[in-house]
Amino acid sequence: MSILSKKFKQHLGLLYRKGGSIHTCAARPSVGVKAIIVRDQQLLTIVKQYPEGIAYILPGGKQEFGETLEQAIQRECREELGGDMIVERLLFVREYIGAQHQYAELDRDVHIVDIMFACRVPESYTVQPGHDPDADQIGVQWLPLAQLQAYNFYPAALRKHLLTKLQDVYVGDIN
């Protein structure tokens, strides 16, 4: 690789220096949105089937170019939960830098900044998958907040924040 192409790749953000070495960077951090929907002391989650087993995660996904955060969370909720949500307020900002967590080998090129909003579902909402769920999504389920520790909920480190008074907070790089 010529010096010019290394510099060009650095300019594009595809290479970076760390500890005197040049590393490749597949992508820049992406912005994700998540809906935290609590009703009657229960948290609405999507159920995913992974090779390691079932996991319960917050509904949401990546923001698309040109979308506001609110538009992104609305789209994701329609796709995964089958309905529109009422976005109330910003609740948490969470980072996930894959190389620093248990799935580092698989997620080494992943860096997501999740913007998490307190949302609520209309009273008429019934639990159902949306029109365009993720390929590994197998359902939608309410989880009792008081028993959240008993479930394979992701991100696990968010449990403590959900179990305490919900307040605006930057929760950092958690898994």
Sequence and secondary structure as in RCSB ss.txt:
>XXXX:A:sequence
MSILSKKFKQHLGLLYRKGGSIHTCAARPSVGVKAIIVRDQQLLTIVKQYPEGIAYILPGGKQEFGETLEQAIQR
ECREELGGDMIVERLLFVREYIGAQHQYAELDRDVHIVDIMFACRVPESYTVQPGHDPDADQIGVQWLPLAQLQA
YNFYPAALRKHLLTKLQDVYVGDIN
>XXXX:A:secstr
  HHHHHHHHHHTSEEEETTEEEE S   EEEEEEEEEETTEEEEEEEEETTEEEEE SEEE  TT  HHHHHHH
HHHHHHSS  EEEEEEEEEEEEGGGSTTHHHHTT EEEEEEEEEE  TT      SS  TTEEEEEEEEGGGGGG
S EESGGGHHHHHS    EEEEE  
